[in-house]
Amino acid sequence: MGKRDWQHHQLADGRIHLEQGGQSWHLPAPSLIGPHQADNAALAALALVHSQLLADPAAGFAGVAQA
């Protein structure tokens, strides 16, 4: 597997800190059980960023936390 150009880690409160290309975001804590859910959420968030469907990814991710 090649080197990833992004990284993430789960914070003490369960949120996910995601970084890529000099940008960073905080994602809400996954509601599904399992340590792999942080990986899934980070990958899904990056897919949204790269799809350019969100004009402001930080606002979109914050909105998910309010849903």
N, C-alpha and C positions, 0 to 999 in steps of 0.2 A: 504494500500500500504506500502511496506517495505521501509526501509531507503535506499536512493541511495548512491552509493559509488563514485559518480561523481557530479560535479556541473559546472554550467556555468552562465555567465552574459554578457549582451551586454554592450560594451564600448560606450563612447560618440560619437565616429566616426562610430558606427554601427557594428564594428567587434565584434566577440564573443570570449570571453576568456573561455576556457574549461579546467577543471582540473580533473584528475583521477589518483589515485595511485602514487602520488608524481610527476607526469608529468603534463605539461601544454602546451597548444597550443593556437594560435590565428587563428581563422577562418575568412574568408572574410565576410563582411556584406551580409546578405541575399538579393537577388534581388526581391524576391516575397514580396508582401504586407501582413502585419499582424503581430501582436506581437508574435504569436505562431511560426513564421518561425524560430526564434532563437532556440526554443526547437527542432524543426524538424532537423535543421542543426547540432546541437550538438549531437543528437541521431544518425544521419546518420554518422557523423564523428567517433563516438565511435564504431559503427558497422564496419567501415573500419579498425580502429585500431585493433579490436579484430579478424577480419578476417585474419589479417596478409598479406593482399594483397599489402600493402604499406610497402616497405623496410624502408622508412623514412617518417613517417606521417607528420612531420612539413613541409618537402619539398613538399609533395603531396598537403597539404592544401594551401601552398603558390602558388603552380601551379594553383589551382582553381581560385585564385584571379587574375591571369594573363590571364585566358581564356576569 
